[in-house]
Amino acid sequence: MENTTEDNNKEALEAEVAPALISVHPAHHSVAVAVGSDLRVFDLREGGPVKLGAESNEVFHHKESIRAIRYGAKGEVFVSAGDDKVVKIWATDSWRCVCSVPTEKKVSAVAISDNGQFVCYADKFGTVWVVELDESIENQASVQKKGSPLLSHYCSIITSLEFSPDGQFIITADRDFKIRVTVFPKKPLNGAHEIQNYCLGHTEFVSCLAFVYSQDCPQGYLVSGSGDATVRLWDFASGLLLHTCDVGSQVGNKEANGTENNHFVVTDLCTTSDGSSVFVAVQSLPGILLLSSDFSAKTLSVIRVVSIIEEDFIPTSLGTSLTSDFLWMVMGVSNLPGFNASSLARVRVVTGLRKHTSESSDNHYNILEDKHVPCGEQLLQHLQGSLSIDKDVFSAAAEAVKTSMRNLLIKKQYSSERREFRKRGRNDKKGKR
């Protein structure tokens, strides 16, 4: 029993530490940061912080750590979800929570269909659920809806969830190395039963997905990042692996400083609007890795590491819009053990996205100083919670993020006694007897 109590305490401590997330409005109207249960939104047009639910005077905050945030393709809808087992759907014109969806299990990923009609969310038992939104959500009163099961990965945590650029497929990735391509049906509330194929090749958990596409290649290609320290390019319609880029060796040669290669987990991917570049966040890299995508050759190639040398900044999430010249990055965790920093976040911005070509010089990318970030210190004060962060806290946060992701995505081995104890503690069957 003593071991069980010790395991419980360790598991509770690990669960409390959640990486910070960032998402950018597709037209660059606002930026959202989630750290712990805090959702912070800054209006870039008005130049001020957004008060969530201000018009209704209601409080719609999450009660536990947020694990997924996303804007819809048109920017009219925003979704947040996480450990409190509630998916919140926001109308971005007023930032009212227009719909809440209770879930039986914790949510790990969300996606919004291109037309904004459907919101999909994945839980930690490997099931994807779908909710249909009303045609006009701006003026509707806040409602509660129930999700319908769409597809399942059978007890494997779904780590990433994306719609294909043409909306024909929904792509899901999990911690068992798989990427599944499923036809998104015309009536998704009845379930998605047609599997197009699987993209198989990763040797560790798949951590993130993104797409590169252009006017000449509108269907695009799928890009995936993994715990195996690779970024892979796929023809997702056929499941064909086109190219593998070994991020671990590239980062190790340039920035490792003796770090073991198994720490080069790809944590996030972000692509430019023209599909020419892929930005990669790597767990042990203070900065980002820049890849170039060649549509004709169907390859990815490393251009350079964009380093942040003045502070130990290792991004936990990346975001950009379709119209801006900026790549937004955040590093942070919630409930950092041993520090008085309940919700640590640090936001940095890279400029020069629109100037880049594969032959361009390194000088086109610039890490903005705080005073040159859009809306300056007012934005940083709101999104970070503080303008200054202690160096020791930064280092501790980086280690906490590594531990948190490793514990989330790598399968744990439990004794028979521990498994039985966990089964008795499950609450997803309550109310069904």
Disulfide bonds with the S-S distance in Angstrom:
none
